[in-house]
Amino acid sequence: MKKRLLTVVEASSYLGISVHTLYSWVSQKKIDYIKIGRLTKFDLKVINKFIENNSVEAVN
């Protein structure tokens, strides 16, 4: 079974950003997240959609 929910460290590594930046985005509600008790998790499908939605197309 493939892992669907990522920890903060895994998600920040996947996005290529620091943990601090990811926590900042969470507090600013720039990225969707899941709270499980005190844990903050990220859905891999949502992260991929976030990347797709924030991609800038090149102008030719």
C-alpha positions in Angstrom: 0.0 0.0 0.0 1.3 3.4 -1.0 1.4 6.1 1.8 -1.2 8.8 1.2 -0.7 11.1 4.3 2.6 12.8 4.7 4.2 14.3 7.8 5.3 17.9 7.9 8.9 16.8 7.3 8.0 14.5 4.4 5.7 17.1 2.8 8.3 19.9 3.1 10.9 17.6 1.6 8.5 16.7 -1.2 7.8 20.3 -2.0 11.5 21.3 -1.6 10.8 23.9 1.1 11.8 24.2 4.8 9.6 22.9 7.6 9.3 26.5 8.8 7.9 27.7 5.5 5.4 24.9 5.4 4.2 25.7 8.9 4.0 29.4 7.8 1.8 28.3 4.8 -0.4 26.3 7.2 -0.9 29.2 9.6 -1.7 31.5 6.6 -4.0 28.8 5.2 -2.1 28.8 1.8 -2.1 25.0 1.7 -4.7 22.4 2.8 -3.8 20.2 5.7 -5.3 17.6 8.0 -5.3 17.6 11.8 -5.3 14.2 13.5 -5.2 15.0 17.2 -2.1 17.2 17.6 -0.5 16.0 14.4 -0.6 17.9 11.1 -0.7 15.7 8.0 -0.8 16.4 4.3 -2.7 14.5 1.6 -0.3 13.6 -1.3 -3.2 14.1 -3.8 -3.8 17.6 -2.4 -0.1 18.5 -2.5 0.1 17.4 -6.1 -3.0 19.5 -6.9 -1.4 22.5 -5.0 1.7 22.1 -7.2 -0.4 22.0 -10.4 -2.5 25.0 -9.4 0.6 27.1 -8.5 2.6 26.3 -11.7 3.3 29.2 -14.0 3.3 28.5 -17.7 6.2 29.8 -19.8 5.4 32.4 -22.4 6.8 31.7 -25.9 
